[in-house]
Amino acid sequence: MPSTLSPRNMTDASARQRRDRLLARVEQRIEEFLAAERRRWAAVEPVSVELLDCVVGMFGSGGKRMRPAFCIASYLAAGGDPDNPVIVDVAAALELLHSFALLHDDVMDDSERRRNRPTAHVLHEELHGQRGWRGEGRRYGEAVAVLGGDLALVYAERLLADCPPEVRRIWGELCTELMVGQFLDVRSAAQFDADPERSRWIALLKSGRYTVSRPLTLGAALAGGERFLEAFEEYGLAVGEAFQLRDDLLDVFGDPDVTGKPGRLDFQQHKMTLLMSLALRDEPAVQELFSGEGRAPDPDVLHRLLIATGVRDRVEAVIEERVVAAGRAIGEALTPEWAAELLSMATEAAYRTG
């Protein structure tokens, strides 16, 4: 981790403790909500719980809970009442939205593992085969996973029933940006056009705003902290880009046992990440690897080239610059304890290993 960043021990512990107390309530809210839904549908039609368990399994498999954490941090930093149950529901909705996105992501990316477990579509394809059912097992597994993702989105919407109109408006923008970003990601992979600006825009929509910026805005809006929105927006976009760039690097250079999903999946899916856009635009050796119609490069050769040509170091430099920019954005807008806490959260997001 670069020495220019503030050390972890600068964070005011009381700020994190307050955030974590609310996060624990979010965890409990989702657990109780899903348990009640499971009991209800088990009584109506027992086999229906197989669909609900796609959501239960995704949520229960862990995760960093980053989106609710950013939402809660901005809410508290903007002076929100920690006893307000609506902030718990908003943060819980963000985590269920994430379950929706991951269930769909795994189908679109044809990923076999998520958080070191079989993905939902793989699990249900296997069940289809074990039961000797008719039809194509792969299609069945994908259909169940997609419906499971849809159900997670429905649950997220139900948790927002008591939200004020401004929060609902921001939520609508968040969901729209996520869907458009996912489409552009799929389209860019098919087109395979090296355009760093487009890759940065896709990362901003499908990760940056969705993971950091919009959760921050939701929390601040619920707290009535309109005066903080500009700082949170600047901070959120910087941290969101750093987060996505780290995701790109982890796909190529990370340890699958730590990330919990297959390595080099972006290579296999031809994702036009910023990492790949820079390499294809600027490095003739990388361009040569991809020459020829339908030619798939050797992942090991590409891996070595990304190191040798310095593309990896360039992306690391952008990540560091983005974290520094995030610190500047909140340095004067927030109290010192919350500025320190949010800088710590930015650092954790940008320099995570999994």
N, C-alpha and C positions, 0 to 999 in steps of 0.2 A: 504494500500500500504506500502511495507516495507520501513523502515526508511533509509536503505542503498542506496536508489535510489536518484538521484539528484532531487531537487524540480522543479516544472514546471516553476517557475519564472526565472530559470537560462537560459531558452531559449532566444536567441536573437530574438526580435520581428521582426526585419527587414528580417531575413531569412524566417520566416513563412509568412510574408506578401508577399514576392516575390513568394514563393511557391503557396500561395493561389490565387494570381493574375493569375498565369498560370492555376491553377485548374479551375478558373472561365471561362477561355477561352476554356478549355476542355469541360466543361458543355455546353457552348454555341455551340461548334462545333458539339457535339452529337445531341443536340436538333435540330439544323438546318439541319443536315444530315438526321435524321429520319423524320422530317417534310417534307423535299423535297421528300424523298422516299414514304411517305404516300400520298402526293399529286399526285405523278406520277402514283402510282398503283390504286388510287381511280379513276383516269381518264381512266385507261386501263380496269380495272375490279373491281368495287366497293367492292365486297365481299372479295377481296384479302386482304383488310386492316385488316381483322380479324387475319390474320397471322402476319402481321407487328405489330399489337398491342400487341402481345406477347412480342416483343422486347421493344416497346415503354412503355408498362406497367411495365416491369421489371426495365428498366432504370429509369422511372419516379417515381417508388415507393420509391426511396431513396437509402440508402446504405452509407457506410463509405468512399467510393472512395479511399480505401487504396492503391490499386495497382497503379493508376495514381499518387497518392501523393508520394509514394516512388520513382517512376520513375522520377518525376519532381525534387524531392529533390536531388537525386544523380546527375542529369543533371546539376542543378545549382551549387551544391557543387563542381562538377568537372570543373566549369568554362564555362558551356554552355551559348550560346547567348539566352536570354529570348525572343527575337523577332523572333527566328527561328520557322516557322510554323510546321516543321516536328515533333518537340517535342510535340506539341499539338496533332497531329495525332497519334503518338505512344502511348501517354497516353490515348487518347480516345479509341484506339484499345484495350488496356488492359481492360478498363471498359466494352466494348462490349464483349470481351472474357469472362469476369466474368458473364455477362448476359447469354451467352451461357451455361456456366458451371452450373449456378443456375437453369435454365430451365430444363436441363437434370437431375441434382441432384434431383430435386423435383419429377420427374417421378421415378427415381431409388429408392428413399427413400419412395415413396408413401406418400409424405408430403402434408397435406391439406392447410397449411398456409405458407406464406413467407412475411415478413415485415408487419405482421398483415393484410394481404389480402389473398383471396383465390388464390391458385397456379393456373398456367395457365391450367394444365390438369384437375383440378377440375372445373374451370370455364367453359371450353369447353365441359366437360362431362354434366354439367348442361344445357348448351345451347342446346346440342344434345337432351336431354330429353324434354326440353320445346318446341322444334320445332317439336317433334314427328317424328324424322328421323329414318331411318332404321339402322340396325346393332347395335353393342354393344357400348353404350355411353362411357364406360370406355376406350375402345380401341381408339375411335375417339379422346377423350380428350388427351390421351397420344400421339397420332400421331401428333396432332396439336402442342403440347408443344415441342416435339422433333424437328419438322420442324422449329418452332420458334427459338429454340436454334441453329439449323444449320444456319438459316438466320443471327442470331447475329454474328456467326463466319465468315460468308461470308462478312458481313459489316466490321468486324474488319480487315479482309484481304484487303479489298478495301482501307481502310484508310492508309495502309502501302505501297501504290504504289510508293511513292517517297523516301522510306527509303534506306540507303546504304546497301550493301551486308552483312556487319558484323551485323547490326541490324536485318536483315532478318534471318541470321543464328541463332542468339540467340532466336529470336521469334520461330523459328522452334523447337529448343530444349525445350523451355518453353511449347509449345503445346504438344509435344511428352511426356514430363514428366507428364503433367497433365492427359493425356489419360491413360498412363501406371499406374499412381498412382490411378486413379479411378477404373481401372480394378482390381488392387491388393486389393483395399478396398472391392470391391464386392466379390472377391474370398475369402478373409480372413474372411468375415462375414459368407460365406457359409461353409467354413472349420471349423471355430470357434476354432482356435488353439491359445493358449495363448503364444505368442512369442513377448516379448517387443521390441526386436531389429527389427523384421519385422514391428511391429506397428509404431516404430519410423521412419523407412524407408518409409512407406506408407505416414505418416504425412509429411515427408520431401518432397516427390514428389508431392502430391496432394494439399499441402497447403504451406509448408515452402518456396520452391523455387518459386512456382507459385505466392504467395502473396507478398513476400518480395525480395528474392534473385535475381530472374530473372528481375523483374521490375527495381531494382537498376542497374543491369548490362546493361540493355537496355539504361537507361538514361546516364550512364557513357560512354558507347560505342558511343552513338550519340554525346556526348560532346567531344569525343577524349580523355577521361580521363583514358587511359589504366593503368596508374600508381596507380589508386584508386581501380582497380578491385579486388585485393586480399583482401583489407580491407572490401570492400562492400560484397564480398562473405562470409567472416567470420561473419560479422555483420548480413547479410541477413539470413544465416542458423540458427543463434542463435535466432533472432527475429521470424523467421518463425516457429521454433519449439515451442517457447513460445506462439505464436499466436494460433497454433493448439491445444496445451494443454489447453489453456483457452477455446477454442471452446468445447473441451471434457467436461470440468468442467461446462460450461454454459448449455450444453445439460442435465446434470444430476441435477445441483443445481441452474440453472438460473431461472429467472421469465419469463414465456412465453410472458407475456404482454410487457416485455422489449426487449426480443430477437426477438419477432415478428414471432416465429415459434413454433410448438408443442414441449413440453418438453419431455425429455427421449426418443427421437426418436432413438438414438443410441442403447438403450436397445431393442426397438421393432424390429430394423433391425439387431440385433446381431452384430453390428459393433465392431470389435476388436481394439478399441482405445488403446492408451497407458495406460489410466486409467484402462480399463477392463483387459488388459494383465497383468498388475502388480497385480491386485486383484486376478485374476484366478490363476496366477502362485504361489503367495505367501500366499494366505489366504484360509485355509481349509474351513472356514465358507462360503466363497463365492463359492468355488468349490462345496460344498454340494448343494448349491442352483441350480446349473446347472447340477447336476447328473441326469441321466435318459434320455432315448432317446426322443428327441423332447420336453423336459420339459421346459416350460417358467417360469422363476422366478417371484415372486411378485415384481413389481418395487419399492414399498414402503419399502419392507424388504431389497432389494438390496441397496437402497438409504441409509438406516440407517447403513448397514454394511460397506459401503464405508467410512462413517464418523468414525464409531466406530473402524475400523481396522487401521485407520491412512493413508489410501491410498490417500485420498484427500489432506492431509497435505504434503505427499511426492511429489505429483504432483505440489503443490504450491511451494515447495522448488526448484524443477527443474526449474519452471518458473522464479523464482527470480535469480537463478544462470545463466540462459540463458540471462536475461536482463543485468546483470552485465558483462557477457562475450561480449555482443554486444557493451556495452560502451567502453570496453577495445580495441575492434577491431578498432574503429574509433577515439579513443582518441588522437592519435598522427598523424593519416593519414590526417585528415581534419583540416580546420581552426576552431578555438574555437566556432564560431557562428554556423557552420554547424554540428560540433560534438555535441553541445548542442541540436540543433534542432532534429537531428536524434536519440539522446538518448530520447528526449521527445516523439518522434513518437514510439520508441520501447516500452516505458512505457505505452503509450496509447493503443497500440495493445495488450500488454500482460495483462493489468488490466482493459480492457473494461468490461462493464456489459451487453452489447447487441451486 
